[in-house]
Amino acid sequence: MSVTARLLPAALALGLALPAAAQDTLTPETVVATVNGTEITLGHMVALRSRLPQQYQQLPAEVLFPGILDQLVQQQLLADTEEALSPGGQVTIDNEERAILANQAIGAIAANAATDEALAAAYEEQFASAEPDTEYNASHILVETEEEAAAIVEELQGGADFATLAQERSTGPSGPNGGLLGWFGAGAMVEPFETAVMALEAGAISEPVQTQFGWHVILLNETRLAEAPPLEAVRGELTEQLQRAAVDDRIAELTEAGDVDRSAGDALDPAVLNDPALIPQ
């Protein structure tokens, strides 16, 4: 091993700058230690660091580097004392390998799913050419009993000012603001309240409406059609949809084409999962 290679761990551990040429030649295959002929690489170290608990992820590199290298060296020394994996160790490796390969496949599928053309088509379908949603601007007065709410409706029908009554009588947080709730769309309010709002004409006042918060008297101020968001605002959402759909489609395709026999497992009592005697040792 060259002098530069021998000095690499110490230089990084101490936070020292290596010569530019040495830094340029670092790769995941760069060997940082050899234990009984087994090479430990920089890739091994970085992979281990990425899986550390969050509290350790935040530690500076000069602290993490020697600790990670020590752990890998010690693990290899201990591993060399064992001749083979135990049955429990083997099934763990089997599951880890299966999961890693599956995640690789998912990554490859997802990487090709959200093309610019696919994103544009999904945006056109879901937003640009879709029927615009209605948004509502409403105010309300919240009281404890139906009798109080009915009395307020009578006062409003007699010409009382809604905002003034809200400031004087409403127990809700919007009371000091005249009961104004601002703009909201479908699904933003609890069901009885939303149903009552949607049934009103702009400028109309509802009969008393009961929700889990109490009794409401609602004024629908106005409505409007919501504008479609720009593509950039929903790019992340659409990307996730396209990637999820692509993965689901690929799994369905593989399931259809594959030779899958689950009959033995489906015939078992699910409680076998709780049997400690079945844990590989």
C-alpha positions in Angstrom: 0.0 0.0 0.0 1.3 3.5 -0.9 2.2 6.1 1.7 -0.7 8.2 0.5 -3.2 5.3 1.0 -1.8 4.7 4.5 -2.2 8.3 5.4 -5.7 8.7 4.0 -7.7 7.6 7.1 -5.6 9.8 9.4 -5.8 12.8 7.2 -9.5 12.6 6.9 -10.0 11.9 10.6 -8.0 15.0 11.5 -9.8 17.1 9.0 -6.6 17.7 7.1 -6.6 18.7 3.4 -5.2 16.0 1.1 -3.3 17.1 -2.1 -5.7 17.9 -4.9 -4.5 14.9 -6.9 -5.3 12.5 -4.1 -8.8 14.0 -3.6 -9.5 13.7 -7.3 -8.8 10.0 -7.3 -11.1 9.0 -4.5 -13.8 6.6 -5.5 -16.2 4.2 -3.6 -13.6 1.5 -4.3 -10.8 3.4 -2.5 -9.4 1.1 0.1 -9.1 2.6 3.6 -8.1 -0.5 5.6 -7.3 -4.2 5.1 -8.2 -6.8 7.7 -6.8 -10.3 7.3 -6.8 -9.7 3.5 -10.3 -8.3 3.4 -10.5 -4.8 2.0 -12.7 -2.1 3.6 -13.4 0.7 1.2 -14.6 4.3 1.3 -17.8 3.1 -0.1 -18.4 0.8 2.9 -17.8 3.8 5.2 -20.1 6.1 3.4 -22.9 3.5 3.2 -22.6 2.8 6.9 -22.7 6.6 7.6 -25.9 7.0 5.6 -27.7 4.4 7.8 -26.7 5.9 11.2 -29.5 7.2 13.4 -30.3 10.8 12.9 -28.5 12.0 16.1 -25.3 10.6 14.8 -25.8 11.8 11.2 -25.4 15.4 12.6 -21.9 14.7 14.1 -19.0 16.3 12.2 -17.0 14.1 9.8 -13.8 14.3 11.8 -15.7 12.6 14.7 -17.6 10.1 12.5 -14.7 9.0 10.4 -12.5 7.2 13.0 -15.6 5.8 14.7 -17.0 4.3 11.5 -13.6 2.9 10.5 -13.0 1.4 13.9 -16.5 -0.2 13.8 -15.9 -1.8 10.3 -12.4 -3.0 11.3 -13.7 -4.6 14.5 -16.7 -6.1 12.8 -14.4 -7.7 10.2 -12.1 -9.1 12.9 -15.1 -10.6 14.7 -16.6 -11.9 11.4 -13.3 -13.7 10.6 -13.8 -15.8 13.7 -17.0 -17.4 12.3 -17.0 -20.0 9.7 -20.5 -19.4 8.2 -23.7 -17.5 8.8 -26.2 -18.9 11.2 -29.7 -19.7 9.9 -30.9 -16.5 11.4 -28.2 -14.5 9.9 -28.8 -16.1 6.5 -32.5 -15.3 6.4 -31.6 -11.7 7.4 -29.2 -11.4 4.6 -31.7 -13.0 2.2 -34.3 -10.4 3.2 -31.9 -7.5 3.0 -30.7 -8.6 -0.4 -34.3 -9.0 -1.7 -35.2 -5.5 -0.3 -32.1 -3.8 -1.8 -32.7 -5.4 -5.3 -36.4 -4.5 -5.2 -35.5 -0.9 -4.2 -33.0 -0.8 -7.1 -35.8 -1.9 -9.5 -38.2 0.7 -8.0 -35.6 3.4 -8.5 -35.1 2.5 -12.1 -38.8 2.4 -12.8 -39.4 5.7 -11.0 -36.5 7.4 -12.8 -38.2 6.9 -16.2 -41.8 7.6 -15.2 -42.0 11.3 -14.7 -40.8 12.6 -18.1 -41.6 16.1 -19.2 -44.2 14.7 -21.6 -45.8 12.6 -18.9 -45.9 15.5 -16.5 -47.4 17.8 -19.1 -50.1 15.2 -19.9 -50.9 14.6 -16.2 -51.1 18.3 -15.5 -53.4 18.9 -18.5 -55.8 16.1 -17.4 -55.9 16.9 -13.7 -55.6 20.7 -13.7 -55.6 22.6 -16.9 -58.6 21.0 -18.6 -60.4 19.8 -15.5 -63.6 21.4 -14.3 -62.6 24.2 -11.9 -63.5 23.8 -8.3 -65.8 26.3 -6.5 -64.4 28.2 -3.6 -66.5 29.8 -0.9 -66.1 33.0 1.2 -68.2 32.8 4.3 -68.7 34.2 7.8 -70.4 32.5 10.8 -71.6 33.2 14.3 -71.0 30.3 16.7 -73.1 29.9 19.8 -73.8 27.0 22.3 -77.5 26.4 21.8 -80.0 26.1 18.9 -82.2 28.7 20.7 -79.4 31.3 20.6 -78.7 30.6 17.0 -82.4 30.9 16.1 -82.7 34.2 17.9 -79.7 35.5 15.9 -81.3 34.4 12.6 -84.4 36.4 13.6 -82.3 39.5 14.4 -80.4 39.2 11.1 -83.7 38.9 9.2 -84.8 42.0 11.0 -81.9 43.9 9.6 -79.1 43.5 12.2 -75.5 43.7 11.0 -73.9 40.2 10.7 -70.4 41.4 11.6 -71.6 43.3 14.6 -73.5 40.3 16.0 -70.5 38.1 15.4 -68.3 40.4 17.4 -70.8 40.6 20.2 -72.1 37.0 20.4 -69.9 34.5 18.6 -67.8 32.2 20.7 -65.6 31.1 17.8 -62.1 32.5 17.1 -63.3 34.4 14.1 -65.8 36.4 16.2 -63.6 39.5 16.7 -63.1 39.6 13.0 -66.8 39.8 12.4 -67.1 36.0 11.9 -65.1 36.1 8.6 -63.6 32.7 7.6 -62.1 33.8 4.3 -61.9 31.6 1.2 -62.0 27.8 1.4 -62.8 24.8 -0.9 -64.6 21.5 -0.6 -63.3 19.4 2.2 -61.9 22.2 4.3 -64.9 22.4 6.7 -66.8 19.8 8.7 -69.6 18.1 6.8 -72.7 19.7 8.2 -71.2 23.2 7.9 -69.9 22.5 4.4 -73.3 21.1 3.2 -75.0 24.2 4.5 -72.6 26.6 2.8 -72.9 24.8 -0.5 -76.7 25.1 -0.4 -76.7 28.9 0.1 -76.8 31.6 -2.5 -74.3 34.4 -2.2 -75.6 36.9 0.4 -77.9 34.4 2.0 -78.0 33.4 5.7 -78.5 29.8 6.8 -80.8 28.4 9.4 -79.0 27.2 12.6 -76.5 24.4 11.7 -75.1 22.0 14.3 -71.6 20.7 14.4 -69.4 19.2 17.1 -68.3 22.8 17.9 -71.8 24.1 18.6 -74.5 25.9 16.6 -73.6 28.1 13.6 -75.4 30.8 11.7 -73.7 31.1 8.3 -73.5 34.0 5.8 -72.2 33.1 2.4 -70.4 36.2 1.2 -69.4 35.1 -2.3 -68.2 32.3 -4.5 -65.5 32.0 -7.2 -64.0 29.4 -9.5 -60.5 28.3 -8.3 -57.7 28.9 -10.8 -55.6 26.0 -11.8 -52.2 26.0 -10.0 -49.1 26.4 -12.2 -47.3 23.2 -13.2 -44.3 24.0 -11.0 -46.6 24.2 -7.9 -47.8 20.7 -8.4 -44.8 19.1 -10.1 -43.8 17.2 -7.0 -47.3 15.8 -6.5 -47.6 14.8 -10.1 -44.2 13.2 -10.1 -45.1 11.0 -7.1 -48.3 10.0 -8.8 -46.6 9.0 -12.0 -43.9 7.1 -10.2 -46.3 5.3 -8.0 -48.5 4.3 -11.0 -45.5 3.1 -12.9 -44.3 0.9 -10.1 -47.8 -0.5 -9.5 -48.1 -1.2 -13.2 -44.8 -3.0 -13.3 -45.6 -5.1 -10.3 -48.9 -6.1 -11.9 -47.1 -6.9 -15.1 -44.5 -9.0 -13.3 -47.2 -10.8 -11.2 -49.1 -11.7 -14.3 -46.0 -13.0 -16.1 -44.3 -14.6 -13.1 -44.7 -18.0 -11.6 -46.1 -17.2 -8.2 -47.5 -19.9 -5.9 -48.7 -18.7 -2.5 -50.9 -21.6 -1.6 -48.7 -23.0 1.1 -48.5 -19.7 2.9 -52.1 -18.8 2.4 -53.1 -22.1 4.0 -51.3 -21.3 7.3 -52.8 -19.8 10.4 -51.4 -16.2 10.6 -50.7 -16.7 14.3 -47.6 -18.7 13.3 -45.9 -15.3 13.0 -46.0 -15.1 16.8 -44.4 -18.5 17.5 -40.9 -17.9 19.0 -39.9 -21.5 18.1 -39.9 -20.5 14.4 -37.4 -17.7 14.8 -34.2 -18.8 13.0 -31.2 -19.1 15.4 
